[in-house]
């Protein structure tokens, strides 16, 4: 549960902006998106492999 203390006289937009930033940092939004749809195991595995290939490509190009 996120708690955002709002100070006296503080603009509500600023407090809302702090809430959104904190919400994004916790990863709750990403977790909700993952839980929203069921992903087949082979699709998840393929995405994991593609991500690994991409990061390996970046590391290889960095060493050249």
Predicted model as a PDB file, atoms N, CA, C, CB and O in Angstrom, pLDDT in the B-factor column:
MODEL        1                                                                  
ATOM      1  N   UNK A   1       0.838  -1.168   0.000  1.00 77.00           N  
ATOM      2  CA  UNK A   1       0.000   0.000   0.000  1.00 77.00           C  
ATOM      3  C   UNK A   1       0.886   1.235   0.000  1.00 77.00           C  
ATOM      4  CB  UNK A   1      -0.955  -0.004   1.206  1.00 77.00           C  
ATOM      5  O   UNK A   1       1.803   1.357   0.813  1.00 77.00           O  
ATOM      6  N   UNK A   2       0.610   2.130  -0.902  1.00 81.00           N  
ATOM      7  CA  UNK A   2       1.393   3.353  -1.014  1.00 81.00           C  
ATOM      8  C   UNK A   2       0.765   4.456  -0.185  1.00 81.00           C  
ATOM      9  CB  UNK A   2       1.514   3.790  -2.477  1.00 81.00           C  
ATOM     10  O   UNK A   2      -0.441   4.694  -0.245  1.00 81.00           O  
ATOM     11  N   UNK A   3       1.594   5.114   0.580  1.00 87.00           N  
ATOM     12  CA  UNK A   3       1.135   6.240   1.389  1.00 87.00           C  
ATOM     13  C   UNK A   3       1.922   7.466   0.965  1.00 87.00           C  
ATOM     14  CB  UNK A   3       1.305   5.960   2.923  1.00 87.00           C  
ATOM     15  O   UNK A   3       3.152   7.479   1.010  1.00 87.00           O  
ATOM     16  N   UNK A   4       1.199   8.489   0.553  1.00 86.00           N  
ATOM     17  CA  UNK A   4       1.816   9.746   0.142  1.00 86.00           C  
ATOM     18  C   UNK A   4       1.327  10.832   1.094  1.00 86.00           C  
ATOM     19  CB  UNK A   4       1.475  10.097  -1.354  1.00 86.00           C  
ATOM     20  O   UNK A   4       0.172  11.249   1.010  1.00 86.00           O  
ATOM     21  N   UNK A   5       2.178  11.289   1.984  1.00 88.00           N  
ATOM     22  CA  UNK A   5       1.753  12.366   2.890  1.00 88.00           C  
ATOM     23  C   UNK A   5       1.647  13.691   2.132  1.00 88.00           C  
ATOM     24  CB  UNK A   5       2.744  12.504   4.077  1.00 88.00           C  
ATOM     25  O   UNK A   5       2.562  14.080   1.406  1.00 88.00           O  
ATOM     26  N   UNK A   6       0.532  14.364   2.312  1.00 89.00           N  
ATOM     27  CA  UNK A   6       0.308  15.654   1.667  1.00 89.00           C  
ATOM     28  C   UNK A   6       0.448  16.733   2.724  1.00 89.00           C  
ATOM     29  CB  UNK A   6      -1.095  15.718   0.974  1.00 89.00           C  
ATOM     30  O   UNK A   6      -0.257  16.723   3.734  1.00 89.00           O  
ATOM     31  N   UNK A   7       1.363  17.667   2.486  1.00 87.00           N  
ATOM     32  CA  UNK A   7       1.615  18.729   3.444  1.00 87.00           C  
ATOM     33  C   UNK A   7       0.545  19.819   3.318  1.00 87.00           C  
ATOM     34  CB  UNK A   7       3.023  19.322   3.234  1.00 87.00           C  
ATOM     35  O   UNK A   7      -0.132  19.931   2.295  1.00 87.00           O  
ATOM     36  N   UNK A   8       0.412  20.602   4.360  1.00 89.00           N  
ATOM     37  CA  UNK A   8      -0.563  21.690   4.333  1.00 89.00           C  
ATOM     38  C   UNK A   8      -0.186  22.696   3.253  1.00 89.00           C  
ATOM     39  CB  UNK A   8      -0.652  22.384   5.712  1.00 89.00           C  
ATOM     40  O   UNK A   8       0.962  23.134   3.176  1.00 89.00           O  
ATOM     41  N   UNK A   9      -1.139  23.052   2.436  1.00 90.00           N  
ATOM     42  CA  UNK A   9      -0.911  24.038   1.389  1.00 90.00           C  
ATOM     43  C   UNK A   9      -0.217  23.487   0.165  1.00 90.00           C  
ATOM     44  CB  UNK A   9      -0.116  25.157   1.929  1.00 90.00           C  
ATOM     45  O   UNK A   9       0.097  24.243  -0.754  1.00 90.00           O  
ATOM     46  N   UNK A  10       0.035  22.171   0.127  1.00 89.00           N  
ATOM     47  CA  UNK A  10       0.714  21.582  -1.028  1.00 89.00           C  
ATOM     48  C   UNK A  10      -0.290  21.381  -2.158  1.00 89.00           C  
ATOM     49  CB  UNK A  10       1.390  20.232  -0.648  1.00 89.00           C  
ATOM     50  O   UNK A  10      -1.442  21.011  -1.932  1.00 89.00           O  
ATOM     51  N   UNK A  11       0.163  21.628  -3.348  1.00 91.00           N  
ATOM     52  CA  UNK A  11      -0.683  21.467  -4.525  1.00 91.00           C  
ATOM     53  C   UNK A  11      -1.006  19.982  -4.718  1.00 91.00           C  
ATOM     54  CB  UNK A  11       0.012  22.051  -5.790  1.00 91.00           C  
ATOM     55  O   UNK A  11      -0.122  19.133  -4.604  1.00 91.00           O  
ATOM     56  N   UNK A  12      -2.259  19.676  -5.007  1.00 91.00           N  
ATOM     57  CA  UNK A  12      -2.679  18.289  -5.181  1.00 91.00           C  
ATOM     58  C   UNK A  12      -2.030  17.666  -6.413  1.00 91.00           C  
ATOM     59  CB  UNK A  12      -4.201  18.205  -5.290  1.00 91.00           C  
ATOM     60  O   UNK A  12      -1.806  16.456  -6.452  1.00 91.00           O  
ATOM     61  N   UNK A  13      -1.727  18.488  -7.420  1.00 93.00           N  
ATOM     62  CA  UNK A  13      -1.069  17.968  -8.619  1.00 93.00           C  
ATOM     63  C   UNK A  13       0.332  17.450  -8.296  1.00 93.00           C  
ATOM     64  CB  UNK A  13      -0.992  19.055  -9.701  1.00 93.00           C  
ATOM     65  O   UNK A  13       0.770  16.434  -8.835  1.00 93.00           O  
ATOM     66  N   UNK A  14       1.015  18.151  -7.424  1.00 92.00           N  
ATOM     67  CA  UNK A  14       2.360  17.717  -7.045  1.00 92.00           C  
ATOM     68  C   UNK A  14       2.303  16.399  -6.260  1.00 92.00           C  
ATOM     69  CB  UNK A  14       3.062  18.810  -6.207  1.00 92.00           C  
ATOM     70  O   UNK A  14       3.134  15.513  -6.457  1.00 92.00           O  
ATOM     71  N   UNK A  15       1.318  16.286  -5.373  1.00 91.00           N  
ATOM     72  CA  UNK A  15       1.162  15.042  -4.607  1.00 91.00           C  
ATOM     73  C   UNK A  15       0.793  13.893  -5.536  1.00 91.00           C  
ATOM     74  CB  UNK A  15       0.085  15.206  -3.508  1.00 91.00           C  
ATOM     75  O   UNK A  15       1.269  12.773  -5.354  1.00 91.00           O  
ATOM     76  N   UNK A  16      -0.043  14.157  -6.520  1.00 92.00           N  
ATOM     77  CA  UNK A  16      -0.424  13.127  -7.479  1.00 92.00           C  
ATOM     78  C   UNK A  16       0.776  12.693  -8.310  1.00 92.00           C  
ATOM     79  CB  UNK A  16      -1.546  13.632  -8.392  1.00 92.00           C  
ATOM     80  O   UNK A  16       0.929  11.513  -8.623  1.00 92.00           O  
ATOM     81  N   UNK A  17       1.618  13.645  -8.662  1.00 93.00           N  
ATOM     82  CA  UNK A  17       2.824  13.337  -9.425  1.00 93.00           C  
ATOM     83  C   UNK A  17       3.767  12.456  -8.604  1.00 93.00           C  
ATOM     84  CB  UNK A  17       3.539  14.636  -9.852  1.00 93.00           C  
ATOM     85  O   UNK A  17       4.368  11.522  -9.135  1.00 93.00           O  
ATOM     86  N   UNK A  18       3.895  12.757  -7.302  1.00 92.00           N  
ATOM     87  CA  UNK A  18       4.721  11.920  -6.419  1.00 92.00           C  
ATOM     88  C   UNK A  18       4.155  10.516  -6.321  1.00 92.00           C  
ATOM     89  CB  UNK A  18       4.821  12.543  -5.018  1.00 92.00           C  
ATOM     90  O   UNK A  18       4.902   9.537  -6.314  1.00 92.00           O  
ATOM     91  N   UNK A  19       2.819  10.416  -6.244  1.00 91.00           N  
ATOM     92  CA  UNK A  19       2.178   9.111  -6.170  1.00 91.00           C  
ATOM     93  C   UNK A  19       2.463   8.294  -7.426  1.00 91.00           C  
ATOM     94  CB  UNK A  19       0.671   9.268  -5.970  1.00 91.00           C  
ATOM     95  O   UNK A  19       2.798   7.113  -7.341  1.00 91.00           O  
ATOM     96  N   UNK A  20       2.329   8.922  -8.584  1.00 90.00           N  
ATOM     97  CA  UNK A  20       2.568   8.211  -9.842  1.00 90.00           C  
ATOM     98  C   UNK A  20       4.009   7.740  -9.942  1.00 90.00           C  
ATOM     99  CB  UNK A  20       2.229   9.104 -11.033  1.00 90.00           C  
ATOM    100  O   UNK A  20       4.269   6.620 -10.381  1.00 90.00           O  
ATOM    101  N   UNK A  21       4.945   8.588  -9.538  1.00 91.00           N  
ATOM    102  CA  UNK A  21       6.360   8.230  -9.589  1.00 91.00           C  
ATOM    103  C   UNK A  21       6.649   7.051  -8.661  1.00 91.00           C  
ATOM    104  CB  UNK A  21       7.237   9.438  -9.209  1.00 91.00           C  
ATOM    105  O   UNK A  21       7.366   6.123  -9.034  1.00 91.00           O  
ATOM    106  N   UNK A  22       6.093   7.090  -7.462  1.00 90.00           N  
ATOM    107  CA  UNK A  22       6.291   6.016  -6.499  1.00 90.00           C  
ATOM    108  C   UNK A  22       5.646   4.726  -6.994  1.00 90.00           C  
ATOM    109  CB  UNK A  22       5.719   6.409  -5.133  1.00 90.00           C  
ATOM    110  O   UNK A  22       6.204   3.643  -6.821  1.00 90.00           O  
ATOM    111  N   UNK A  23       4.474   4.842  -7.607  1.00 88.00           N  
ATOM    112  CA  UNK A  23       3.759   3.691  -8.141  1.00 88.00           C  
ATOM    113  C   UNK A  23       4.564   3.024  -9.248  1.00 88.00           C  
ATOM    114  CB  UNK A  23       2.381   4.109  -8.663  1.00 88.00           C  
ATOM    115  O   UNK A  23       4.633   1.796  -9.311  1.00 88.00           O  
ATOM    116  N   UNK A  24       5.172   3.821 -10.120  1.00 88.00           N  
ATOM    117  CA  UNK A  24       5.985   3.268 -11.198  1.00 88.00           C  
ATOM    118  C   UNK A  24       7.231   2.573 -10.659  1.00 88.00           C  
ATOM    119  CB  UNK A  24       6.384   4.369 -12.174  1.00 88.00           C  
ATOM    120  O   UNK A  24       7.630   1.528 -11.173  1.00 88.00           O  
ATOM    121  N   UNK A  25       7.844   3.143  -9.631  1.00 89.00           N  
ATOM    122  CA  UNK A  25       9.067   2.560  -9.078  1.00 89.00           C  
ATOM    123  C   UNK A  25       8.818   1.216  -8.392  1.00 89.00           C  
ATOM    124  CB  UNK A  25       9.697   3.525  -8.093  1.00 89.00           C  
ATOM    125  O   UNK A  25       9.708   0.366  -8.351  1.00 89.00           O  
ATOM    126  N   UNK A  26       7.625   1.025  -7.859  1.00 89.00           N  
ATOM    127  CA  UNK A  26       7.347  -0.239  -7.170  1.00 89.00           C  
ATOM    128  C   UNK A  26       7.152  -1.393  -8.139  1.00 89.00           C  
ATOM    129  CB  UNK A  26       6.118  -0.097  -6.300  1.00 89.00           C  
ATOM    130  O   UNK A  26       7.267  -2.551  -7.738  1.00 89.00           O  
ATOM    131  N   UNK A  27       6.860  -1.109  -9.403  1.00 87.00           N  
ATOM    132  CA  UNK A  27       6.660  -2.164 -10.385  1.00 87.00           C  
ATOM    133  C   UNK A  27       5.266  -2.760 -10.338  1.00 87.00           C  
ATOM    134  CB  UNK A  27       7.669  -3.244 -10.181  1.00 87.00           C  
ATOM    135  O   UNK A  27       5.016  -3.799 -10.950  1.00 87.00           O  
ATOM    136  N   UNK A  28       4.364  -2.125  -9.626  1.00 84.00           N  
ATOM    137  CA  UNK A  28       3.013  -2.654  -9.492  1.00 84.00           C  
ATOM    138  C   UNK A  28       2.283  -2.635 -10.832  1.00 84.00           C  
ATOM    139  CB  UNK A  28       2.229  -1.853  -8.451  1.00 84.00           C  
ATOM    140  O   UNK A  28       1.511  -3.546 -11.132  1.00 84.00           O  
ATOM    141  N   UNK A  29       2.520  -1.616 -11.625  1.00 83.00           N  
ATOM    142  CA  UNK A  29       1.846  -1.512 -12.917  1.00 83.00           C  
ATOM    143  C   UNK A  29       2.266  -2.658 -13.831  1.00 83.00           C  
ATOM    144  CB  UNK A  29       2.155  -0.158 -13.581  1.00 83.00           C  
ATOM    145  O   UNK A  29       1.427  -3.272 -14.491  1.00 83.00           O  
ATOM    146  N   UNK A  30       3.542  -2.937 -13.868  1.00 84.00           N  
ATOM    147  CA  UNK A  30       4.047  -4.024 -14.702  1.00 84.00           C  
ATOM    148  C   UNK A  30       3.495  -5.366 -14.232  1.00 84.00           C  
ATOM    149  CB  UNK A  30       5.582  -4.046 -14.684  1.00 84.00           C  
ATOM    150  O   UNK A  30       3.133  -6.219 -15.043  1.00 84.00           O  
ATOM    151  N   UNK A  31       3.434  -5.539 -12.928  1.00 87.00           N  
ATOM    152  CA  UNK A  31       2.921  -6.784 -12.368  1.00 87.00           C  
ATOM    153  C   UNK A  31       1.437  -6.959 -12.715  1.00 87.00           C  
ATOM    154  CB  UNK A  31       3.122  -6.808 -10.839  1.00 87.00           C  
ATOM    155  O   UNK A  31       0.996  -8.070 -13.013  1.00 87.00           O  
ATOM    156  N   UNK A  32       0.681  -5.882 -12.677  1.00 86.00           N  
ATOM    157  CA  UNK A  32      -0.727  -5.958 -13.049  1.00 86.00           C  
ATOM    158  C   UNK A  32      -0.894  -6.337 -14.518  1.00 86.00           C  
ATOM    159  CB  UNK A  32      -1.420  -4.627 -12.769  1.00 86.00           C  
ATOM    160  O   UNK A  32      -1.780  -7.120 -14.860  1.00 86.00           O  
ATOM    161  N   UNK A  33      -0.057  -5.792 -15.377  1.00 85.00           N  
ATOM    162  CA  UNK A  33      -0.143  -6.113 -16.797  1.00 85.00           C  
ATOM    163  C   UNK A  33       0.204  -7.574 -17.050  1.00 85.00           C  
ATOM    164  CB  UNK A  33       0.783  -5.205 -17.606  1.00 85.00           C  
ATOM    165  O   UNK A  33      -0.416  -8.224 -17.892  1.00 85.00           O  
ATOM    166  N   UNK A  34       1.186  -8.090 -16.328  1.00 83.00           N  
ATOM    167  CA  UNK A  34       1.576  -9.487 -16.500  1.00 83.00           C  
ATOM    168  C   UNK A  34       0.457 -10.404 -16.034  1.00 83.00           C  
ATOM    169  CB  UNK A  34       2.873  -9.792 -15.730  1.00 83.00           C  
ATOM    170  O   UNK A  34       0.175 -11.412 -16.682  1.00 83.00           O  
ATOM    171  N   UNK A  35      -0.173 -10.076 -14.940  1.00 87.00           N  
ATOM    172  CA  UNK A  35      -1.244 -10.913 -14.408  1.00 87.00           C  
ATOM    173  C   UNK A  35      -2.534 -10.806 -15.215  1.00 87.00           C  
ATOM    174  CB  UNK A  35      -1.517 -10.542 -12.973  1.00 87.00           C  
ATOM    175  O   UNK A  35      -3.375 -11.703 -15.164  1.00 87.00           O  
ATOM    176  N   UNK A  36      -2.691  -9.723 -15.955  1.00 89.00           N  
ATOM    177  CA  UNK A  36      -3.923  -9.498 -16.702  1.00 89.00           C  
ATOM    178  C   UNK A  36      -4.097 -10.540 -17.805  1.00 89.00           C  
ATOM    179  CB  UNK A  36      -3.931  -8.091 -17.302  1.00 89.00           C  
ATOM    180  O   UNK A  36      -5.208 -11.012 -18.047  1.00 89.00           O  
ATOM    181  N   UNK A  37      -3.012 -10.894 -18.465  1.00 86.00           N  
ATOM    182  CA  UNK A  37      -3.075 -11.852 -19.547  1.00 86.00           C  
ATOM    183  C   UNK A  37      -2.256 -13.081 -19.198  1.00 86.00           C  
ATOM    184  CB  UNK A  37      -2.584 -11.230 -20.853  1.00 86.00           C  
ATOM    185  O   UNK A  37      -1.183 -12.987 -18.603  1.00 86.00           O  
ATOM    186  N   UNK A  38      -2.784 -14.231 -19.580  1.00 86.00           N  
ATOM    187  CA  UNK A  38      -2.046 -15.469 -19.386  1.00 86.00           C  
ATOM    188  C   UNK A  38      -1.065 -15.629 -20.528  1.00 86.00           C  
ATOM    189  CB  UNK A  38      -2.998 -16.687 -19.297  1.00 86.00           C  
ATOM    190  O   UNK A  38      -1.438 -15.526 -21.697  1.00 86.00           O  
ATOM    191  N   UNK A  39       0.174 -15.878 -20.195  1.00 84.00           N  
ATOM    192  CA  UNK A  39       1.187 -16.081 -21.215  1.00 84.00           C  
ATOM    193  C   UNK A  39       1.582 -17.542 -21.269  1.00 84.00           C  
ATOM    194  CB  UNK A  39       2.412 -15.202 -20.949  1.00 84.00           C  
ATOM    195  O   UNK A  39       1.880 -18.159 -20.246  1.00 84.00           O  
ATOM    196  N   UNK A  40       1.581 -18.077 -22.454  1.00 91.00           N  
ATOM    197  CA  UNK A  40       1.963 -19.474 -22.622  1.00 91.00           C  
ATOM    198  C   UNK A  40       3.443 -19.615 -22.265  1.00 91.00           C  
ATOM    199  CB  UNK A  40       1.684 -19.966 -24.082  1.00 91.00           C  
ATOM    200  O   UNK A  40       4.235 -18.707 -22.517  1.00 91.00           O  
ATOM    201  N   UNK A  41       3.809 -20.746 -21.684  1.00 93.00           N  
ATOM    202  CA  UNK A  41       5.214 -20.923 -21.272  1.00 93.00           C  
ATOM    203  C   UNK A  41       6.202 -20.789 -22.420  1.00 93.00           C  
ATOM    204  CB  UNK A  41       5.391 -22.273 -20.627  1.00 93.00           C  
ATOM    205  O   UNK A  41       7.284 -20.234 -22.231  1.00 93.00           O  
ATOM    206  N   UNK A  42       5.861 -21.282 -23.604  1.00 96.00           N  
ATOM    207  CA  UNK A  42       6.811 -21.189 -24.709  1.00 96.00           C  
ATOM    208  C   UNK A  42       6.983 -19.756 -25.174  1.00 96.00           C  
ATOM    209  CB  UNK A  42       6.361 -22.058 -25.870  1.00 96.00           C  
ATOM    210  O   UNK A  42       8.053 -19.383 -25.656  1.00 96.00           O  
ATOM    211  N   UNK A  43       5.943 -18.950 -25.035  1.00 93.00           N  
ATOM    212  CA  UNK A  43       6.039 -17.538 -25.427  1.00 93.00           C  
ATOM    213  C   UNK A  43       6.939 -16.795 -24.440  1.00 93.00           C  
ATOM    214  CB  UNK A  43       4.626 -16.877 -25.485  1.00 93.00           C  
ATOM    215  O   UNK A  43       7.779 -15.988 -24.837  1.00 93.00           O  
ATOM    216  N   UNK A  44       6.753 -17.076 -23.156  1.00 90.00           N  
ATOM    217  CA  UNK A  44       7.601 -16.443 -22.136  1.00 90.00           C  
ATOM    218  C   UNK A  44       9.062 -16.830 -22.329  1.00 90.00           C  
ATOM    219  CB  UNK A  44       7.134 -16.838 -20.721  1.00 90.00           C  
ATOM    220  O   UNK A  44       9.959 -15.995 -22.212  1.00 90.00           O  
ATOM    221  N   UNK A  45       9.288 -18.109 -22.627  1.00 96.00           N  
ATOM    222  CA  UNK A  45      10.647 -18.587 -22.829  1.00 96.00           C  
ATOM    223  C   UNK A  45      11.275 -17.926 -24.047  1.00 96.00           C  
ATOM    224  CB  UNK A  45      10.663 -20.107 -22.984  1.00 96.00           C  
ATOM    225  O   UNK A  45      12.445 -17.543 -24.015  1.00 96.00           O  
ATOM    226  N   UNK A  46      10.495 -17.790 -25.130  1.00 97.00           N  
ATOM    227  CA  UNK A  46      11.004 -17.154 -26.345  1.00 97.00           C  
ATOM    228  C   UNK A  46      11.358 -15.698 -26.075  1.00 97.00           C  
ATOM    229  CB  UNK A  46       9.971 -17.249 -27.482  1.00 97.00           C  
ATOM    230  O   UNK A  46      12.383 -15.216 -26.557  1.00 97.00           O  
ATOM    231  N   UNK A  47      10.522 -14.983 -25.307  1.00 95.00           N  
ATOM    232  CA  UNK A  47      10.809 -13.592 -24.982  1.00 95.00           C  
ATOM    233  C   UNK A  47      12.064 -13.479 -24.121  1.00 95.00           C  
ATOM    234  CB  UNK A  47       9.617 -12.957 -24.265  1.00 95.00           C  
ATOM    235  O   UNK A  47      12.861 -12.556 -24.286  1.00 95.00           O  
ATOM    236  N   UNK A  48      12.227 -14.419 -23.211  1.00 96.00           N  
ATOM    237  CA  UNK A  48      13.413 -14.403 -22.355  1.00 96.00           C  
ATOM    238  C   UNK A  48      14.672 -14.616 -23.184  1.00 96.00           C  
ATOM    239  CB  UNK A  48      13.307 -15.480 -21.263  1.00 96.00           C  
ATOM    240  O   UNK A  48      15.685 -13.953 -22.959  1.00 96.00           O  
ATOM    241  N   UNK A  49      14.613 -15.544 -24.148  1.00 98.00           N  
ATOM    242  CA  UNK A  49      15.760 -15.814 -25.022  1.00 98.00           C  
ATOM    243  C   UNK A  49      16.062 -14.612 -25.903  1.00 98.00           C  
ATOM    244  CB  UNK A  49      15.497 -17.053 -25.893  1.00 98.00           C  
ATOM    245  O   UNK A  49      17.226 -14.256 -26.085  1.00 98.00           O  
ATOM    246  N   UNK A  50      15.023 -13.979 -26.454  1.00 98.00           N  
ATOM    247  CA  UNK A  50      15.223 -12.799 -27.298  1.00 98.00           C  
ATOM    248  C   UNK A  50      15.845 -11.657 -26.513  1.00 98.00           C  
ATOM    249  CB  UNK A  50      13.898 -12.349 -27.907  1.00 98.00           C  
ATOM    250  O   UNK A  50      16.694 -10.930 -27.029  1.00 98.00           O  
ATOM    251  N   UNK A  51      15.422 -11.502 -25.267  1.00 97.00           N  
ATOM    252  CA  UNK A  51      16.005 -10.456 -24.428  1.00 97.00           C  
ATOM    253  C   UNK A  51      17.477 -10.742 -24.167  1.00 97.00           C  
ATOM    254  CB  UNK A  51      15.242 -10.337 -23.099  1.00 97.00           C  
ATOM    255  O   UNK A  51      18.305  -9.831 -24.202  1.00 97.00           O  
ATOM    256  N   UNK A  52      17.803 -12.002 -23.905  1.00 97.00           N  
ATOM    257  CA  UNK A  52      19.191 -12.383 -23.671  1.00 97.00           C  
ATOM    258  C   UNK A  52      20.040 -12.152 -24.918  1.00 97.00           C  
ATOM    259  CB  UNK A  52      19.274 -13.849 -23.239  1.00 97.00           C  
ATOM    260  O   UNK A  52      21.177 -11.690 -24.819  1.00 97.00           O  
ATOM    261  N   UNK A  53      19.488 -12.474 -26.101  1.00 97.00           N  
ATOM    262  CA  UNK A  53      20.217 -12.241 -27.347  1.00 97.00           C  
ATOM    263  C   UNK A  53      20.458 -10.757 -27.570  1.00 97.00           C  
ATOM    264  CB  UNK A  53      19.452 -12.830 -28.532  1.00 97.00           C  
ATOM    265  O   UNK A  53      21.529 -10.355 -28.026  1.00 97.00           O  
ATOM    266  N   UNK A  54      19.465  -9.951 -27.250  1.00 97.00           N  
ATOM    267  CA  UNK A  54      19.591  -8.502 -27.424  1.00 97.00           C  
ATOM    268  C   UNK A  54      20.673  -7.934 -26.505  1.00 97.00           C  
ATOM    269  CB  UNK A  54      18.243  -7.809 -27.149  1.00 97.00           C  
ATOM    270  O   UNK A  54      21.512  -7.146 -26.943  1.00 97.00           O  
ATOM    271  N   UNK A  55      20.652  -8.330 -25.243  1.00 96.00           N  
ATOM    272  CA  UNK A  55      21.657  -7.809 -24.316  1.00 96.00           C  
ATOM    273  C   UNK A  55      23.049  -8.305 -24.691  1.00 96.00           C  
ATOM    274  CB  UNK A  55      21.321  -8.215 -22.874  1.00 96.00           C  
ATOM    275  O   UNK A  55      24.029  -7.576 -24.541  1.00 96.00           O  
ATOM    276  N   UNK A  56      23.142  -9.554 -25.182  1.00 96.00           N  
ATOM    277  CA  UNK A  56      24.440 -10.078 -25.611  1.00 96.00           C  
ATOM    278  C   UNK A  56      24.942  -9.303 -26.815  1.00 96.00           C  
ATOM    279  CB  UNK A  56      24.344 -11.581 -25.943  1.00 96.00           C  
ATOM    280  O   UNK A  56      26.135  -9.014 -26.911  1.00 96.00           O  
ATOM    281  N   UNK A  57      24.052  -8.963 -27.732  1.00 96.00           N  
ATOM    282  CA  UNK A  57      24.431  -8.172 -28.903  1.00 96.00           C  
ATOM    283  C   UNK A  57      24.956  -6.797 -28.476  1.00 96.00           C  
ATOM    284  CB  UNK A  57      23.226  -8.013 -29.861  1.00 96.00           C  
ATOM    285  O   UNK A  57      25.942  -6.308 -29.027  1.00 96.00           O  
ATOM    286  N   UNK A  58      24.297  -6.180 -27.498  1.00 94.00           N  
ATOM    287  CA  UNK A  58      24.763  -4.885 -27.015  1.00 94.00           C  
ATOM    288  C   UNK A  58      26.142  -4.992 -26.380  1.00 94.00           C  
ATOM    289  CB  UNK A  58      23.774  -4.306 -26.016  1.00 94.00           C  
ATOM    290  O   UNK A  58      26.994  -4.127 -26.580  1.00 94.00           O  
ATOM    291  N   UNK A  59      26.355  -6.054 -25.617  1.00 94.00           N  
ATOM    292  CA  UNK A  59      27.667  -6.239 -24.983  1.00 94.00           C  
ATOM    293  C   UNK A  59      28.749  -6.506 -26.013  1.00 94.00           C  
ATOM    294  CB  UNK A  59      27.617  -7.386 -23.979  1.00 94.00           C  
ATOM    295  O   UNK A  59      29.867  -6.006 -25.890  1.00 94.00           O  
ATOM    296  N   UNK A  60      28.418  -7.301 -27.038  1.00 93.00           N  
ATOM    297  CA  UNK A  60      29.396  -7.594 -28.085  1.00 93.00           C  
ATOM    298  C   UNK A  60      29.764  -6.334 -28.877  1.00 93.00           C  
ATOM    299  CB  UNK A  60      28.850  -8.668 -29.033  1.00 93.00           C  
ATOM    300  O   UNK A  60      30.934  -6.120 -29.197  1.00 93.00           O  
ATOM    301  N   UNK A  61      28.772  -5.510 -29.189  1.00 92.00           N  
ATOM    302  CA  UNK A  61      29.048  -4.293 -29.955  1.00 92.00           C  
ATOM    303  C   UNK A  61      29.805  -3.283 -29.117  1.00 92.00           C  
ATOM    304  CB  UNK A  61      27.750  -3.674 -30.469  1.00 92.00           C  
ATOM    305  O   UNK A  61      30.513  -2.433 -29.657  1.00 92.00           O  
ATOM    306  N   UNK A  62      29.664  -3.367 -27.803  1.00 87.00           N  
ATOM    307  CA  UNK A  62      30.371  -2.465 -26.905  1.00 87.00           C  
ATOM    308  C   UNK A  62      31.860  -2.820 -26.859  1.00 87.00           C  
ATOM    309  CB  UNK A  62      29.758  -2.521 -25.490  1.00 87.00           C  
ATOM    310  O   UNK A  62      32.703  -1.935 -26.710  1.00 87.00           O  
ATOM    311  N   UNK A  63      32.184  -4.102 -26.985  1.00 82.00           N  
ATOM    312  CA  UNK A  63      33.573  -4.558 -26.902  1.00 82.00           C  
ATOM    313  C   UNK A  63      34.347  -4.374 -28.209  1.00 82.00           C  
ATOM    314  CB  UNK A  63      33.606  -6.013 -26.502  1.00 82.00           C  
ATOM    315  O   UNK A  63      35.575  -4.465 -28.217  1.00 82.00           O  
ATOM    316  N   UNK A  64      33.652  -4.121 -29.293  1.00 73.00           N  
ATOM    317  CA  UNK A  64      34.325  -3.976 -30.609  1.00 73.00           C  
ATOM    318  C   UNK A  64      35.046  -2.669 -30.704  1.00 73.00           C  
ATOM    319  CB  UNK A  64      33.324  -4.084 -31.755  1.00 73.00           C  
ATOM    320  O   UNK A  64      35.663  -2.378 -31.729  1.00 73.00           O  
TER     321      UNK A  64                                                      
ENDMDL                                                                          
END                                                                             
